[in-house]
Amino acid sequence: MASPAFLKIPSKPDAPISATFFEGSDVKDSSRLIVFVNGLGLPASSWTAGISLLQSSVKSIPPILTFDRYGQGLTTSRDPLDKIKGSHDFLDVTNDLHEIILTIAESKLGLAQSVVESGKLQLLLIGASIGGPIVRLYIQNHPGLVAGAIILDSNIVNANYSDIWPDPDAPGFDPKIVIADDCPSTEKYKEARNKLAMMFDLNVKNAEGLDRSTGPSLLPDSDSPKLIGSGGSGPFLSIVGHDPITFADGSLEKMGTPKSLSMKFTNAYWAKYNKSLTEITDENKCDGVTIATRCGHFIQIDDPSFVEKEVMKMLEKLSW
């Protein structure tokens, strides 16, 4: 198994990033690269089990890259932009991703930036949680480079929990829509809603220092814009959602969220969001939403073999 090493990107040379490069089965292959993009909650090491399964089951596999963003996992450096403009956002980490890919392409694959920019290096991007919006922004900003993408339970980047759940203080609010056996009062509902908002709303601070509040302006719609992949057509796309029952059980255990509320509001909105994501590529490039059975939000931890199988299916579609 490959080991993490530190690399420096041109725009931030004094802030090294931890990255792990896994050689492909053909060490001379410099035309393809698989890149895993983390969410907020889990570092690059969360992909290790799935990658190990993948390497043992696929005879011919391209090189693989994982990395920790600033302030995450093994990357102890903070983003230098935080001192300059106070924070960094989705667009900033997307720009970092491109520099990381260019740096790895040159140092490990022998490809100059101009060669990569011309589309000679085909990319498969796999993003979990907020890795989903980062993958979308990357493809939007670098059309023609990405052949395929797998998005595992994408972060809902354009709305707060307090937008998804009805406002109990709004005129016309009907308590009947929230009352259930496990949520017997409006007070119980308010408590659950406030707890989620304080943990997950877009303006809530996180250990990584990533400002998520720009999400609605950067990616306001879940069904657009259309992405342009390798060859000028839409990239092959796999959209994966969590198991709603497993998610509701986990939310009850970790947050005390009544299962009825998770099912009625969070899961319903998330399912609609994921369905819309299938429309950001060409019609024949996405097979709809796949549910990761018995997986909560952290799919690569709950079932590494599921990630392995999704990658294998994508490699087959790409004829890699």
VMD Tcl script that draws the C-alpha trace (Angstrom):
set ca {
  {0.00 0.00 0.00}
  {1.22 3.47 -0.89}
  {2.21 5.94 1.82}
  {1.22 9.61 2.19}
  {3.74 12.25 1.19}
  {3.68 16.03 1.23}
  {3.45 18.05 -1.95}
  {3.55 21.77 -2.62}
  {1.22 23.49 -5.05}
  {2.52 26.53 -6.94}
  {0.14 29.11 -5.47}
  {0.76 28.04 -1.86}
  {4.35 26.73 -1.70}
  {4.72 27.27 2.03}
  {1.66 25.17 2.91}
  {2.31 21.50 2.00}
  {-0.59 19.13 1.37}
  {-0.65 15.46 2.31}
  {-1.36 13.27 -0.71}
  {-1.09 9.57 -1.48}
  {-0.35 8.34 -5.00}
  {-1.14 4.72 -5.79}
  {0.66 3.37 -8.85}
  {-1.56 1.85 -11.52}
  {-1.22 -1.72 -12.73}
  {0.64 -0.33 -15.72}
  {3.29 2.00 -14.34}
  {3.70 3.50 -17.80}
  {0.04 4.59 -17.93}
  {0.00 8.39 -17.99}
  {-3.35 8.89 -19.71}
  {-5.75 8.26 -16.80}
  {-6.05 9.19 -13.13}
  {-8.63 8.42 -10.43}
  {-8.98 11.11 -7.76}
  {-10.91 10.67 -4.50}
  {-12.25 13.87 -2.91}
  {-13.14 13.83 0.80}
  {-16.08 15.33 2.60}
  {-15.73 17.42 5.76}
  {-16.18 14.60 8.23}
  {-13.61 12.07 6.98}
  {-9.98 12.39 5.82}
  {-8.23 10.72 2.88}
  {-7.58 7.59 4.93}
  {-11.33 6.87 4.80}
  {-10.85 5.65 1.22}
  {-8.10 3.15 2.06}
  {-10.29 0.07 2.54}
  {-12.19 0.64 -0.70}
  {-9.00 1.27 -2.66}
  {-7.44 -1.90 -1.27}
  {-10.46 -3.93 -2.39}
  {-10.33 -2.26 -5.79}
  {-6.66 -3.01 -6.30}
  {-7.13 -6.66 -5.40}
  {-10.13 -7.20 -7.68}
  {-9.25 -5.26 -10.85}
  {-6.49 -6.58 -13.08}
  {-5.97 -3.31 -14.91}
  {-6.40 -0.19 -12.80}
  {-5.25 3.39 -13.42}
  {-3.19 5.38 -10.91}
  {-5.14 6.66 -7.90}
  {-4.76 9.86 -5.88}
  {-6.12 10.74 -2.45}
  {-5.34 13.90 -0.47}
  {-6.26 15.86 2.64}
  {-7.34 19.46 2.21}
  {-5.94 22.20 4.42}
  {-6.74 21.65 8.08}
  {-7.87 18.08 7.46}
  {-6.35 14.67 8.21}
  {-2.57 14.65 7.76}
  {-2.48 18.15 6.25}
  {-1.74 20.26 9.30}
  {-1.14 23.42 7.27}
  {-3.96 25.93 7.19}
  {-5.06 27.49 3.93}
  {-2.94 30.67 3.46}
  {-6.06 32.37 2.07}
  {-7.54 32.39 5.56}
  {-4.97 35.01 6.61}
  {-5.47 37.01 3.43}
  {-9.25 37.11 3.07}
  {-10.45 35.57 6.33}
  {-11.60 32.23 4.94}
  {-11.62 29.94 1.92}
  {-14.62 28.47 0.11}
  {-15.67 25.78 -2.36}
  {-14.14 27.60 -5.30}
  {-10.82 27.93 -3.50}
  {-10.61 24.20 -2.71}
  {-11.59 23.47 -6.33}
  {-8.66 25.58 -7.51}
  {-6.41 23.71 -5.07}
  {-7.65 20.42 -6.51}
  {-6.60 21.45 -9.99}
  {-3.15 22.46 -8.80}
  {-2.82 19.15 -6.94}
  {-3.73 17.23 -10.10}
  {-1.29 19.26 -12.20}
  {1.49 18.73 -9.65}
  {0.90 14.98 -9.47}
  {0.60 14.74 -13.26}
  {4.01 16.33 -13.67}
  {5.82 14.59 -10.81}
  {4.31 11.10 -11.12}
  {3.06 10.83 -14.70}
  {5.54 13.04 -16.51}
  {2.86 15.27 -18.00}
  {3.31 19.01 -18.42}
  {0.49 21.36 -17.49}
  {-0.25 22.12 -21.14}
  {-0.69 18.41 -21.86}
  {-3.13 18.00 -18.97}
  {-5.06 21.12 -19.94}
  {-5.44 19.79 -23.48}
  {-7.33 16.78 -22.16}
  {-4.63 14.17 -22.67}
  {-5.04 13.09 -19.04}
  {-8.55 11.70 -18.50}
  {-9.89 11.98 -14.97}
  {-12.33 9.96 -12.89}
  {-13.38 11.99 -9.84}
  {-15.05 10.40 -6.81}
  {-16.47 12.80 -4.25}
  {-18.20 12.12 -0.94}
  {-20.45 14.61 0.86}
  {-19.00 18.08 0.16}
  {-16.66 16.31 -2.23}
  {-19.73 16.21 -4.48}
  {-20.03 19.99 -4.91}
  {-16.24 20.22 -5.29}
  {-16.35 17.64 -8.10}
  {-19.18 19.54 -9.82}
  {-17.33 22.85 -9.61}
  {-14.15 21.24 -10.89}
  {-15.88 19.88 -13.99}
  {-17.63 23.20 -14.59}
  {-14.39 25.15 -14.35}
  {-12.31 22.62 -16.32}
  {-14.53 21.34 -19.13}
  {-13.18 18.52 -21.25}
  {-10.92 16.97 -18.58}
  {-13.21 14.64 -16.65}
  {-14.40 11.40 -18.23}
  {-16.50 10.24 -15.29}
  {-17.62 11.16 -11.78}
  {-19.10 9.29 -8.83}
  {-20.87 11.41 -6.22}
  {-21.53 9.66 -2.91}
  {-24.37 11.26 -0.93}
  {-23.66 14.79 -2.06}
  {-23.80 17.57 0.46}
  {-26.89 19.70 -0.13}
  {-24.95 22.79 -1.01}
  {-27.76 25.24 -1.77}
  {-29.91 24.98 1.36}
  {-29.79 24.90 5.15}
  {-31.50 22.37 7.37}
  {-33.50 25.33 8.58}
  {-34.68 25.79 4.98}
  {-35.49 22.10 4.47}
  {-37.49 21.74 7.70}
  {-40.61 23.95 8.04}
  {-40.17 27.06 10.16}
  {-42.33 26.63 13.29}
  {-42.42 30.41 13.79}
  {-43.65 31.18 10.27}
  {-47.21 32.41 9.78}
  {-49.52 29.55 8.91}
  {-47.27 26.83 10.32}
  {-49.36 23.73 10.96}
  {-48.11 21.63 13.92}
  {-49.90 18.60 12.48}
  {-47.19 18.19 9.82}
  {-44.49 17.55 12.44}
  {-46.36 15.76 15.23}
  {-45.75 12.00 15.40}
  {-45.37 9.28 18.05}
  {-41.65 10.10 18.39}
  {-42.25 13.86 18.13}
  {-45.26 14.55 20.31}
  {-44.99 18.34 20.53}
  {-43.96 21.45 18.62}
  {-41.34 22.04 21.30}
  {-39.75 18.68 20.53}
  {-39.74 19.60 16.84}
  {-38.15 23.00 17.50}
  {-35.46 21.36 19.61}
  {-34.57 18.87 16.86}
  {-34.61 21.51 14.13}
  {-32.46 23.95 16.10}
  {-29.94 21.25 16.96}
  {-29.47 20.31 13.31}
  {-29.26 23.94 12.23}
  {-26.57 24.67 14.81}
  {-24.54 21.70 13.55}
  {-25.05 21.78 9.80}
  {-26.35 25.11 8.47}
  {-24.11 26.67 5.84}
  {-22.73 29.39 8.08}
  {-21.62 26.99 10.83}
  {-17.86 26.89 11.35}
  {-15.93 23.66 10.85}
  {-12.48 22.37 11.80}
  {-11.27 22.66 8.24}
  {-12.12 26.35 8.06}
  {-14.10 25.88 4.84}
  {-16.69 28.61 4.31}
  {-19.79 26.81 2.99}
  {-21.95 29.93 2.90}
  {-21.04 30.64 -0.73}
  {-22.54 27.32 -1.82}
  {-25.93 28.73 -2.89}
  {-24.28 31.34 -5.11}
  {-21.73 28.94 -6.63}
  {-24.15 26.04 -7.17}
  {-27.67 27.45 -6.83}
  {-29.35 24.64 -8.78}
  {-29.07 20.89 -8.34}
  {-30.06 20.14 -11.94}
  {-27.80 22.60 -13.75}
  {-25.56 23.65 -15.34}
  {-24.86 20.74 -17.64}
  {-21.34 19.41 -17.27}
  {-18.91 18.99 -20.16}
  {-16.53 16.07 -19.91}
  {-13.89 14.44 -22.08}
  {-14.49 14.80 -25.79}
  {-16.96 17.64 -25.33}
  {-19.90 15.49 -24.18}
  {-21.26 15.02 -20.70}
  {-19.18 12.86 -18.36}
  {-20.41 9.47 -17.21}
  {-22.05 10.12 -13.87}
  {-23.00 7.94 -10.90}
  {-25.20 9.52 -8.24}
  {-25.38 7.58 -4.97}
  {-27.69 8.26 -2.05}
  {-27.71 6.95 1.49}
  {-30.14 4.31 2.75}
  {-32.97 6.41 4.24}
  {-33.68 3.95 7.09}
  {-30.01 3.64 8.03}
  {-29.63 7.42 7.88}
  {-32.68 7.97 10.10}
  {-31.41 5.39 12.60}
  {-27.99 7.06 12.67}
  {-29.48 10.53 13.11}
  {-31.49 9.30 16.07}
  {-28.45 7.68 17.64}
  {-26.00 10.54 17.06}
  {-28.22 13.61 17.18}
  {-31.41 12.46 18.88}
  {-33.37 13.41 15.75}
  {-36.81 11.73 15.71}
  {-36.88 9.22 12.87}
  {-40.22 10.49 11.62}
  {-38.68 13.93 10.98}
  {-35.63 12.53 9.20}
  {-37.88 10.49 6.93}
  {-40.43 13.23 6.26}
  {-38.09 16.17 5.71}
  {-34.38 15.37 5.40}
  {-34.63 12.15 3.40}
  {-37.41 13.44 1.18}
  {-35.49 16.60 0.28}
  {-32.20 14.72 -0.20}
  {-33.84 12.18 -2.51}
  {-35.23 14.99 -4.65}
  {-31.83 16.71 -4.68}
  {-30.03 13.55 -5.76}
  {-32.56 12.91 -8.52}
  {-31.95 16.42 -9.84}
  {-28.19 15.78 -9.91}
  {-28.73 13.05 -12.52}
  {-29.70 15.81 -14.96}
  {-26.33 17.60 -14.98}
  {-24.94 15.30 -17.66}
  {-26.22 13.89 -20.94}
  {-29.31 11.70 -20.71}
  {-27.46 8.50 -21.65}
  {-24.57 9.12 -19.24}
  {-26.36 8.53 -15.92}
  {-28.48 5.55 -14.82}
  {-30.40 7.39 -12.13}
  {-29.84 7.39 -8.37}
  {-28.30 4.31 -6.75}
  {-29.07 3.75 -3.07}
  {-26.22 2.43 -0.94}
  {-28.14 -0.19 1.04}
  {-27.48 -0.19 4.79}
  {-25.23 2.86 4.45}
  {-25.62 6.17 6.19}
  {-23.98 9.39 5.01}
  {-20.41 8.05 5.25}
  {-20.72 5.42 2.56}
  {-17.01 4.69 2.12}
  {-16.80 3.76 5.81}
  {-20.12 1.93 6.10}
  {-19.45 -0.26 3.06}
  {-16.06 0.02 1.29}
  {-17.10 -2.82 -1.02}
  {-19.95 -0.68 -2.33}
  {-17.45 2.00 -3.37}
  {-15.29 -0.69 -4.96}
  {-18.23 -1.96 -7.03}
  {-19.29 1.55 -8.11}
  {-15.76 2.31 -9.29}
  {-15.58 -1.00 -11.14}
  {-18.86 -0.24 -12.92}
  {-17.60 3.19 -13.87}
  {-14.31 1.81 -15.18}
  {-16.30 -0.55 -17.39}
  {-18.41 2.30 -18.74}
  {-15.27 4.29 -19.47}
  {-13.61 1.26 -21.12}
  {-10.64 1.81 -18.82}
}
mol new
graphics top color blue
foreach p $ca { graphics top sphere $p radius 0.5 }
foreach p [lrange $ca 0 end-1] q [lrange $ca 1 end] { graphics top cylinder $p $q radius 0.2 }
display resetview
